[in-house]
């Protein structure tokens, strides 16, 4: 039996081998956008938050030790389509600051609320390792691109 599609209101009904599969339009669009890596721009009920962290002096050894766990959490956000951007601020005006290390980090991600974003930031392995001297979480409005 060939694959056929029927659109009714906000659902698409797919008939395959006599079986009906219902897909909501919202779900279908979200799946398409996820494949194109722009799902985070479509998620409803979420807001962007900037997590701006300032390192302690000479934080590089602490960063190196806690980095795998820190990156794992960021990858979870990325895989959920909730990460816009993340990275450190080099202490030198170059991509690889070497022993100069980093002065802080920026993460922009989607959360349900400011409280949820703050809780996520507070649980960062860099916080537990003593890398950061301060962490500020603020709502963020993405304008461009």
CNS distance restraints for C-alpha pairs under 8 A (distance, minus, plus):
assign (resid   1 and name CA) (resid  16 and name CA) 6.88 0.50 0.50
assign (resid   1 and name CA) (resid  17 and name CA) 5.22 0.50 0.50
assign (resid   1 and name CA) (resid  18 and name CA) 7.16 0.50 0.50
assign (resid   2 and name CA) (resid  16 and name CA) 6.70 0.50 0.50
assign (resid   2 and name CA) (resid  17 and name CA) 7.16 0.50 0.50
assign (resid   3 and name CA) (resid  14 and name CA) 7.04 0.50 0.50
assign (resid   3 and name CA) (resid  15 and name CA) 5.71 0.50 0.50
assign (resid   3 and name CA) (resid  16 and name CA) 4.98 0.50 0.50
assign (resid   3 and name CA) (resid  17 and name CA) 7.44 0.50 0.50
assign (resid   4 and name CA) (resid  14 and name CA) 5.89 0.50 0.50
assign (resid   4 and name CA) (resid  15 and name CA) 5.26 0.50 0.50
assign (resid   4 and name CA) (resid  16 and name CA) 6.98 0.50 0.50
assign (resid   5 and name CA) (resid  12 and name CA) 6.75 0.50 0.50
assign (resid   5 and name CA) (resid  13 and name CA) 5.75 0.50 0.50
assign (resid   5 and name CA) (resid  14 and name CA) 4.76 0.50 0.50
assign (resid   5 and name CA) (resid  15 and name CA) 6.41 0.50 0.50
assign (resid   6 and name CA) (resid  12 and name CA) 5.75 0.50 0.50
assign (resid   6 and name CA) (resid  13 and name CA) 5.12 0.50 0.50
assign (resid   6 and name CA) (resid  14 and name CA) 6.59 0.50 0.50
assign (resid   7 and name CA) (resid  11 and name CA) 6.04 0.50 0.50
assign (resid   7 and name CA) (resid  12 and name CA) 4.53 0.50 0.50
assign (resid   7 and name CA) (resid  13 and name CA) 6.25 0.50 0.50
assign (resid   8 and name CA) (resid  12 and name CA) 6.19 0.50 0.50
assign (resid   8 and name CA) (resid  13 and name CA) 7.53 0.50 0.50
assign (resid  10 and name CA) (resid  24 and name CA) 5.93 0.50 0.50
assign (resid  10 and name CA) (resid  25 and name CA) 5.47 0.50 0.50
assign (resid  10 and name CA) (resid  26 and name CA) 7.90 0.50 0.50
assign (resid  11 and name CA) (resid  22 and name CA) 6.60 0.50 0.50
assign (resid  11 and name CA) (resid  23 and name CA) 5.58 0.50 0.50
assign (resid  11 and name CA) (resid  24 and name CA) 4.36 0.50 0.50
assign (resid  11 and name CA) (resid  25 and name CA) 5.46 0.50 0.50
assign (resid  12 and name CA) (resid  22 and name CA) 5.90 0.50 0.50
assign (resid  12 and name CA) (resid  23 and name CA) 5.21 0.50 0.50
assign (resid  12 and name CA) (resid  24 and name CA) 6.20 0.50 0.50
assign (resid  12 and name CA) (resid  25 and name CA) 6.68 0.50 0.50
assign (resid  13 and name CA) (resid  20 and name CA) 6.38 0.50 0.50
assign (resid  13 and name CA) (resid  21 and name CA) 5.66 0.50 0.50
assign (resid  13 and name CA) (resid  22 and name CA) 4.70 0.50 0.50
assign (resid  13 and name CA) (resid  23 and name CA) 6.39 0.50 0.50
assign (resid  14 and name CA) (resid  19 and name CA) 7.95 0.50 0.50
assign (resid  14 and name CA) (resid  20 and name CA) 5.64 0.50 0.50
assign (resid  14 and name CA) (resid  21 and name CA) 4.97 0.50 0.50
assign (resid  14 and name CA) (resid  22 and name CA) 6.36 0.50 0.50
assign (resid  14 and name CA) (resid  23 and name CA) 7.78 0.50 0.50
assign (resid  15 and name CA) (resid  19 and name CA) 5.46 0.50 0.50
assign (resid  15 and name CA) (resid  20 and name CA) 4.71 0.50 0.50
assign (resid  15 and name CA) (resid  21 and name CA) 6.37 0.50 0.50
assign (resid  16 and name CA) (resid  20 and name CA) 6.64 0.50 0.50
assign (resid  16 and name CA) (resid  21 and name CA) 7.75 0.50 0.50
assign (resid  23 and name CA) (resid  27 and name CA) 6.54 0.50 0.50
assign (resid  23 and name CA) (resid  28 and name CA) 6.47 0.50 0.50
assign (resid  24 and name CA) (resid  28 and name CA) 6.20 0.50 0.50
assign (resid  25 and name CA) (resid  29 and name CA) 6.11 0.50 0.50
assign (resid  26 and name CA) (resid  30 and name CA) 6.08 0.50 0.50
assign (resid  27 and name CA) (resid  31 and name CA) 6.17 0.50 0.50
assign (resid  28 and name CA) (resid  32 and name CA) 6.31 0.50 0.50
assign (resid  29 and name CA) (resid  33 and name CA) 6.10 0.50 0.50
assign (resid  30 and name CA) (resid  34 and name CA) 5.96 0.50 0.50
assign (resid  30 and name CA) (resid  39 and name CA) 6.09 0.50 0.50
assign (resid  30 and name CA) (resid  42 and name CA) 7.04 0.50 0.50
assign (resid  30 and name CA) (resid  43 and name CA) 7.73 0.50 0.50
assign (resid  31 and name CA) (resid  35 and name CA) 6.37 0.50 0.50
assign (resid  31 and name CA) (resid  39 and name CA) 7.73 0.50 0.50
assign (resid  32 and name CA) (resid  36 and name CA) 6.56 0.50 0.50
assign (resid  33 and name CA) (resid  37 and name CA) 6.16 0.50 0.50
assign (resid  33 and name CA) (resid  38 and name CA) 5.31 0.50 0.50
assign (resid  33 and name CA) (resid  39 and name CA) 4.73 0.50 0.50
assign (resid  33 and name CA) (resid  42 and name CA) 7.71 0.50 0.50
assign (resid  34 and name CA) (resid  38 and name CA) 5.90 0.50 0.50
assign (resid  34 and name CA) (resid  39 and name CA) 4.42 0.50 0.50
assign (resid  34 and name CA) (resid  40 and name CA) 7.86 0.50 0.50
assign (resid  34 and name CA) (resid  81 and name CA) 7.05 0.50 0.50
assign (resid  35 and name CA) (resid  39 and name CA) 7.82 0.50 0.50
assign (resid  37 and name CA) (resid  81 and name CA) 7.34 0.50 0.50
assign (resid  38 and name CA) (resid  42 and name CA) 7.26 0.50 0.50
assign (resid  38 and name CA) (resid  81 and name CA) 7.62 0.50 0.50
assign (resid  39 and name CA) (resid  43 and name CA) 6.48 0.50 0.50
assign (resid  39 and name CA) (resid  81 and name CA) 5.74 0.50 0.50
assign (resid  40 and name CA) (resid  81 and name CA) 4.98 0.50 0.50
assign (resid  40 and name CA) (resid  82 and name CA) 5.25 0.50 0.50
assign (resid  40 and name CA) (resid  83 and name CA) 7.20 0.50 0.50
assign (resid  40 and name CA) (resid  84 and name CA) 7.46 0.50 0.50
assign (resid  40 and name CA) (resid 110 and name CA) 7.55 0.50 0.50
assign (resid  45 and name CA) (resid 112 and name CA) 6.70 0.50 0.50
assign (resid  46 and name CA) (resid 110 and name CA) 5.78 0.50 0.50
assign (resid  46 and name CA) (resid 111 and name CA) 5.52 0.50 0.50
assign (resid  46 and name CA) (resid 112 and name CA) 5.04 0.50 0.50
assign (resid  46 and name CA) (resid 113 and name CA) 7.48 0.50 0.50
assign (resid  47 and name CA) (resid 110 and name CA) 5.26 0.50 0.50
assign (resid  47 and name CA) (resid 111 and name CA) 5.85 0.50 0.50
assign (resid  47 and name CA) (resid 112 and name CA) 6.51 0.50 0.50
assign (resid  47 and name CA) (resid 113 and name CA) 7.08 0.50 0.50
assign (resid  47 and name CA) (resid 139 and name CA) 7.28 0.50 0.50
assign (resid  47 and name CA) (resid 140 and name CA) 7.54 0.50 0.50
assign (resid  48 and name CA) (resid 108 and name CA) 6.49 0.50 0.50
assign (resid  48 and name CA) (resid 109 and name CA) 5.38 0.50 0.50
assign (resid  48 and name CA) (resid 110 and name CA) 4.39 0.50 0.50
assign (resid  48 and name CA) (resid 111 and name CA) 6.61 0.50 0.50
assign (resid  48 and name CA) (resid 139 and name CA) 6.06 0.50 0.50
assign (resid  48 and name CA) (resid 140 and name CA) 5.07 0.50 0.50
assign (resid  48 and name CA) (resid 141 and name CA) 6.45 0.50 0.50
assign (resid  48 and name CA) (resid 142 and name CA) 7.39 0.50 0.50
assign (resid  49 and name CA) (resid 108 and name CA) 5.49 0.50 0.50
assign (resid  49 and name CA) (resid 109 and name CA) 5.55 0.50 0.50
assign (resid  49 and name CA) (resid 110 and name CA) 6.06 0.50 0.50
assign (resid  49 and name CA) (resid 111 and name CA) 7.07 0.50 0.50
assign (resid  49 and name CA) (resid 114 and name CA) 7.27 0.50 0.50
assign (resid  49 and name CA) (resid 117 and name CA) 6.76 0.50 0.50
assign (resid  49 and name CA) (resid 137 and name CA) 6.65 0.50 0.50
assign (resid  49 and name CA) (resid 138 and name CA) 5.52 0.50 0.50
assign (resid  49 and name CA) (resid 139 and name CA) 4.36 0.50 0.50
assign (resid  49 and name CA) (resid 140 and name CA) 4.80 0.50 0.50
assign (resid  50 and name CA) (resid 106 and name CA) 6.93 0.50 0.50
assign (resid  50 and name CA) (resid 107 and name CA) 5.75 0.50 0.50
assign (resid  50 and name CA) (resid 108 and name CA) 4.43 0.50 0.50
assign (resid  50 and name CA) (resid 109 and name CA) 6.78 0.50 0.50
assign (resid  50 and name CA) (resid 137 and name CA) 5.67 0.50 0.50
assign (resid  50 and name CA) (resid 138 and name CA) 5.29 0.50 0.50
assign (resid  50 and name CA) (resid 139 and name CA) 6.16 0.50 0.50
assign (resid  50 and name CA) (resid 140 and name CA) 5.65 0.50 0.50
assign (resid  51 and name CA) (resid 105 and name CA) 7.88 0.50 0.50
assign (resid  51 and name CA) (resid 106 and name CA) 5.70 0.50 0.50
assign (resid  51 and name CA) (resid 107 and name CA) 5.03 0.50 0.50
assign (resid  51 and name CA) (resid 108 and name CA) 6.20 0.50 0.50
assign (resid  51 and name CA) (resid 117 and name CA) 7.96 0.50 0.50
assign (resid  51 and name CA) (resid 121 and name CA) 6.95 0.50 0.50
assign (resid  51 and name CA) (resid 135 and name CA) 6.84 0.50 0.50
assign (resid  51 and name CA) (resid 136 and name CA) 5.81 0.50 0.50
assign (resid  51 and name CA) (resid 137 and name CA) 4.54 0.50 0.50
assign (resid  51 and name CA) (resid 138 and name CA) 6.65 0.50 0.50
assign (resid  52 and name CA) (resid 104 and name CA) 7.48 0.50 0.50
assign (resid  52 and name CA) (resid 105 and name CA) 6.00 0.50 0.50
assign (resid  52 and name CA) (resid 106 and name CA) 4.85 0.50 0.50
assign (resid  52 and name CA) (resid 107 and name CA) 6.73 0.50 0.50
assign (resid  52 and name CA) (resid 135 and name CA) 5.71 0.50 0.50
assign (resid  52 and name CA) (resid 136 and name CA) 5.17 0.50 0.50
assign (resid  52 and name CA) (resid 137 and name CA) 6.31 0.50 0.50
assign (resid  53 and name CA) (resid 104 and name CA) 5.09 0.50 0.50
assign (resid  53 and name CA) (resid 105 and name CA) 5.07 0.50 0.50
assign (resid  53 and name CA) (resid 106 and name CA) 6.42 0.50 0.50
assign (resid  53 and name CA) (resid 132 and name CA) 6.29 0.50 0.50
assign (resid  53 and name CA) (resid 133 and name CA) 7.70 0.50 0.50
assign (resid  53 and name CA) (resid 134 and name CA) 5.75 0.50 0.50
assign (resid  53 and name CA) (resid 135 and name CA) 4.31 0.50 0.50
assign (resid  53 and name CA) (resid 136 and name CA) 6.30 0.50 0.50
assign (resid  54 and name CA) (resid 103 and name CA) 6.02 0.50 0.50
assign (resid  54 and name CA) (resid 104 and name CA) 4.20 0.50 0.50
assign (resid  54 and name CA) (resid 105 and name CA) 6.73 0.50 0.50
assign (resid  54 and name CA) (resid 132 and name CA) 5.49 0.50 0.50
assign (resid  54 and name CA) (resid 133 and name CA) 5.77 0.50 0.50
assign (resid  54 and name CA) (resid 134 and name CA) 5.27 0.50 0.50
assign (resid  54 and name CA) (resid 135 and name CA) 6.39 0.50 0.50
assign (resid  55 and name CA) (resid  59 and name CA) 6.34 0.50 0.50
assign (resid  55 and name CA) (resid 102 and name CA) 7.23 0.50 0.50
assign (resid  55 and name CA) (resid 103 and name CA) 5.04 0.50 0.50
assign (resid  55 and name CA) (resid 104 and name CA) 4.68 0.50 0.50
assign (resid  55 and name CA) (resid 105 and name CA) 7.87 0.50 0.50
assign (resid  55 and name CA) (resid 131 and name CA) 5.57 0.50 0.50
assign (resid  55 and name CA) (resid 132 and name CA) 4.18 0.50 0.50
assign (resid  55 and name CA) (resid 133 and name CA) 5.37 0.50 0.50
assign (resid  55 and name CA) (resid 134 and name CA) 7.14 0.50 0.50
assign (resid  56 and name CA) (resid 103 and name CA) 7.50 0.50 0.50
assign (resid  56 and name CA) (resid 130 and name CA) 7.81 0.50 0.50
assign (resid  56 and name CA) (resid 131 and name CA) 5.97 0.50 0.50
assign (resid  56 and name CA) (resid 132 and name CA) 5.57 0.50 0.50
assign (resid  56 and name CA) (resid 133 and name CA) 5.08 0.50 0.50
assign (resid  57 and name CA) (resid 103 and name CA) 7.73 0.50 0.50
assign (resid  58 and name CA) (resid 100 and name CA) 7.86 0.50 0.50
assign (resid  58 and name CA) (resid 101 and name CA) 7.30 0.50 0.50
assign (resid  59 and name CA) (resid  63 and name CA) 6.06 0.50 0.50
assign (resid  59 and name CA) (resid 101 and name CA) 7.14 0.50 0.50
assign (resid  59 and name CA) (resid 102 and name CA) 7.30 0.50 0.50
assign (resid  59 and name CA) (resid 131 and name CA) 5.50 0.50 0.50
assign (resid  59 and name CA) (resid 132 and name CA) 7.98 0.50 0.50
assign (resid  60 and name CA) (resid  64 and name CA) 6.11 0.50 0.50
assign (resid  60 and name CA) (resid  99 and name CA) 7.42 0.50 0.50
assign (resid  60 and name CA) (resid 100 and name CA) 7.88 0.50 0.50
assign (resid  60 and name CA) (resid 101 and name CA) 5.24 0.50 0.50
assign (resid  60 and name CA) (resid 102 and name CA) 6.85 0.50 0.50
assign (resid  61 and name CA) (resid  65 and name CA) 6.38 0.50 0.50
assign (resid  62 and name CA) (resid  66 and name CA) 6.34 0.50 0.50
assign (resid  62 and name CA) (resid 126 and name CA) 7.80 0.50 0.50
assign (resid  62 and name CA) (resid 129 and name CA) 6.34 0.50 0.50
assign (resid  62 and name CA) (resid 130 and name CA) 7.14 0.50 0.50
assign (resid  62 and name CA) (resid 131 and name CA) 5.89 0.50 0.50
assign (resid  63 and name CA) (resid  67 and name CA) 5.61 0.50 0.50
assign (resid  63 and name CA) (resid 126 and name CA) 6.66 0.50 0.50
assign (resid  63 and name CA) (resid 129 and name CA) 7.79 0.50 0.50
assign (resid  63 and name CA) (resid 131 and name CA) 6.13 0.50 0.50
assign (resid  66 and name CA) (resid  70 and name CA) 6.29 0.50 0.50
assign (resid  66 and name CA) (resid 125 and name CA) 6.00 0.50 0.50
assign (resid  66 and name CA) (resid 126 and name CA) 6.04 0.50 0.50
assign (resid  66 and name CA) (resid 129 and name CA) 6.52 0.50 0.50
assign (resid  67 and name CA) (resid  71 and name CA) 5.97 0.50 0.50
assign (resid  67 and name CA) (resid 125 and name CA) 7.80 0.50 0.50
assign (resid  67 and name CA) (resid 126 and name CA) 7.51 0.50 0.50
assign (resid  68 and name CA) (resid  72 and name CA) 6.12 0.50 0.50
assign (resid  69 and name CA) (resid  73 and name CA) 6.51 0.50 0.50
assign (resid  69 and name CA) (resid 125 and name CA) 6.26 0.50 0.50
assign (resid  70 and name CA) (resid  74 and name CA) 6.58 0.50 0.50
assign (resid  70 and name CA) (resid 124 and name CA) 6.42 0.50 0.50
assign (resid  70 and name CA) (resid 125 and name CA) 5.47 0.50 0.50
assign (resid  70 and name CA) (resid 126 and name CA) 6.63 0.50 0.50
assign (resid  71 and name CA) (resid  75 and name CA) 6.09 0.50 0.50
assign (resid  72 and name CA) (resid  76 and name CA) 6.34 0.50 0.50
assign (resid  73 and name CA) (resid  77 and name CA) 6.58 0.50 0.50
assign (resid  73 and name CA) (resid 124 and name CA) 7.92 0.50 0.50
assign (resid  74 and name CA) (resid  78 and name CA) 6.21 0.50 0.50
assign (resid  74 and name CA) (resid  83 and name CA) 7.49 0.50 0.50
assign (resid  74 and name CA) (resid  86 and name CA) 7.77 0.50 0.50
assign (resid  75 and name CA) (resid  79 and name CA) 5.96 0.50 0.50
assign (resid  76 and name CA) (resid  80 and name CA) 6.22 0.50 0.50
assign (resid  77 and name CA) (resid  81 and name CA) 6.34 0.50 0.50
assign (resid  77 and name CA) (resid  82 and name CA) 5.12 0.50 0.50
assign (resid  77 and name CA) (resid  83 and name CA) 5.36 0.50 0.50
assign (resid  77 and name CA) (resid 109 and name CA) 7.47 0.50 0.50
assign (resid  78 and name CA) (resid  82 and name CA) 5.70 0.50 0.50
assign (resid  78 and name CA) (resid  83 and name CA) 4.84 0.50 0.50
assign (resid  78 and name CA) (resid  84 and name CA) 7.94 0.50 0.50
assign (resid  82 and name CA) (resid 109 and name CA) 5.42 0.50 0.50
assign (resid  82 and name CA) (resid 110 and name CA) 5.00 0.50 0.50
assign (resid  82 and name CA) (resid 111 and name CA) 7.64 0.50 0.50
assign (resid  83 and name CA) (resid 107 and name CA) 7.83 0.50 0.50
assign (resid  83 and name CA) (resid 108 and name CA) 6.34 0.50 0.50
assign (resid  83 and name CA) (resid 109 and name CA) 4.41 0.50 0.50
assign (resid  83 and name CA) (resid 110 and name CA) 6.57 0.50 0.50
assign (resid  84 and name CA) (resid 107 and name CA) 7.79 0.50 0.50
assign (resid  84 and name CA) (resid 108 and name CA) 5.48 0.50 0.50
assign (resid  84 and name CA) (resid 109 and name CA) 5.51 0.50 0.50
assign (resid  84 and name CA) (resid 110 and name CA) 7.93 0.50 0.50
assign (resid  85 and name CA) (resid 106 and name CA) 7.72 0.50 0.50
assign (resid  85 and name CA) (resid 107 and name CA) 5.83 0.50 0.50
assign (resid  85 and name CA) (resid 108 and name CA) 5.35 0.50 0.50
assign (resid  85 and name CA) (resid 109 and name CA) 7.16 0.50 0.50
assign (resid  86 and name CA) (resid 105 and name CA) 7.47 0.50 0.50
assign (resid  86 and name CA) (resid 106 and name CA) 5.56 0.50 0.50
assign (resid  86 and name CA) (resid 107 and name CA) 4.27 0.50 0.50
assign (resid  86 and name CA) (resid 108 and name CA) 6.35 0.50 0.50
assign (resid  87 and name CA) (resid 105 and name CA) 5.65 0.50 0.50
assign (resid  87 and name CA) (resid 106 and name CA) 5.61 0.50 0.50
assign (resid  87 and name CA) (resid 107 and name CA) 6.61 0.50 0.50
assign (resid  88 and name CA) (resid 102 and name CA) 6.40 0.50 0.50
assign (resid  88 and name CA) (resid 103 and name CA) 7.49 0.50 0.50
assign (resid  88 and name CA) (resid 104 and name CA) 5.69 0.50 0.50
assign (resid  88 and name CA) (resid 105 and name CA) 4.02 0.50 0.50
assign (resid  88 and name CA) (resid 106 and name CA) 6.21 0.50 0.50
assign (resid  89 and name CA) (resid 102 and name CA) 5.45 0.50 0.50
assign (resid  89 and name CA) (resid 103 and name CA) 5.54 0.50 0.50
assign (resid  89 and name CA) (resid 104 and name CA) 5.23 0.50 0.50
assign (resid  89 and name CA) (resid 105 and name CA) 5.52 0.50 0.50
assign (resid  89 and name CA) (resid 106 and name CA) 7.55 0.50 0.50
assign (resid  90 and name CA) (resid  94 and name CA) 7.01 0.50 0.50
assign (resid  90 and name CA) (resid  95 and name CA) 6.94 0.50 0.50
assign (resid  90 and name CA) (resid  96 and name CA) 7.17 0.50 0.50
assign (resid  90 and name CA) (resid  97 and name CA) 5.78 0.50 0.50
assign (resid  90 and name CA) (resid 100 and name CA) 7.86 0.50 0.50
assign (resid  90 and name CA) (resid 101 and name CA) 6.20 0.50 0.50
assign (resid  90 and name CA) (resid 102 and name CA) 4.32 0.50 0.50
assign (resid  90 and name CA) (resid 103 and name CA) 6.14 0.50 0.50
assign (resid  90 and name CA) (resid 104 and name CA) 7.72 0.50 0.50
assign (resid  91 and name CA) (resid  97 and name CA) 6.19 0.50 0.50
assign (resid  91 and name CA) (resid 100 and name CA) 5.71 0.50 0.50
assign (resid  91 and name CA) (resid 101 and name CA) 5.59 0.50 0.50
assign (resid  91 and name CA) (resid 102 and name CA) 4.60 0.50 0.50
assign (resid  91 and name CA) (resid 103 and name CA) 5.36 0.50 0.50
assign (resid  92 and name CA) (resid  96 and name CA) 7.93 0.50 0.50
assign (resid  92 and name CA) (resid  97 and name CA) 5.18 0.50 0.50
assign (resid  92 and name CA) (resid 100 and name CA) 6.59 0.50 0.50
assign (resid  92 and name CA) (resid 101 and name CA) 7.78 0.50 0.50
assign (resid  92 and name CA) (resid 102 and name CA) 7.89 0.50 0.50
assign (resid  93 and name CA) (resid  97 and name CA) 7.42 0.50 0.50
assign (resid  97 and name CA) (resid 101 and name CA) 5.58 0.50 0.50
assign (resid  97 and name CA) (resid 102 and name CA) 7.35 0.50 0.50
assign (resid 104 and name CA) (resid 132 and name CA) 7.25 0.50 0.50
assign (resid 108 and name CA) (resid 140 and name CA) 7.65 0.50 0.50
assign (resid 110 and name CA) (resid 117 and name CA) 7.89 0.50 0.50
assign (resid 111 and name CA) (resid 116 and name CA) 6.22 0.50 0.50
assign (resid 111 and name CA) (resid 117 and name CA) 5.71 0.50 0.50
assign (resid 112 and name CA) (resid 116 and name CA) 6.32 0.50 0.50
assign (resid 112 and name CA) (resid 117 and name CA) 7.68 0.50 0.50
assign (resid 113 and name CA) (resid 117 and name CA) 6.31 0.50 0.50
assign (resid 114 and name CA) (resid 118 and name CA) 6.06 0.50 0.50
assign (resid 114 and name CA) (resid 137 and name CA) 7.48 0.50 0.50
assign (resid 114 and name CA) (resid 138 and name CA) 7.28 0.50 0.50
assign (resid 114 and name CA) (resid 139 and name CA) 6.93 0.50 0.50
assign (resid 115 and name CA) (resid 119 and name CA) 6.12 0.50 0.50
assign (resid 116 and name CA) (resid 120 and name CA) 6.16 0.50 0.50
assign (resid 117 and name CA) (resid 121 and name CA) 6.17 0.50 0.50
assign (resid 117 and name CA) (resid 137 and name CA) 7.05 0.50 0.50
assign (resid 118 and name CA) (resid 122 and name CA) 6.04 0.50 0.50
assign (resid 118 and name CA) (resid 137 and name CA) 6.09 0.50 0.50
assign (resid 119 and name CA) (resid 123 and name CA) 6.31 0.50 0.50
assign (resid 120 and name CA) (resid 124 and name CA) 6.67 0.50 0.50
assign (resid 121 and name CA) (resid 135 and name CA) 7.57 0.50 0.50
assign (resid 121 and name CA) (resid 137 and name CA) 7.72 0.50 0.50
assign (resid 122 and name CA) (resid 127 and name CA) 6.59 0.50 0.50
assign (resid 123 and name CA) (resid 127 and name CA) 6.92 0.50 0.50
assign (resid 123 and name CA) (resid 128 and name CA) 7.35 0.50 0.50
assign (resid 124 and name CA) (resid 128 and name CA) 6.73 0.50 0.50
assign (resid 125 and name CA) (resid 129 and name CA) 6.02 0.50 0.50
assign (resid 126 and name CA) (resid 130 and name CA) 6.17 0.50 0.50
assign (resid 126 and name CA) (resid 131 and name CA) 5.11 0.50 0.50
assign (resid 126 and name CA) (resid 132 and name CA) 6.48 0.50 0.50
assign (resid 127 and name CA) (resid 131 and name CA) 5.95 0.50 0.50
assign (resid 127 and name CA) (resid 132 and name CA) 5.69 0.50 0.50
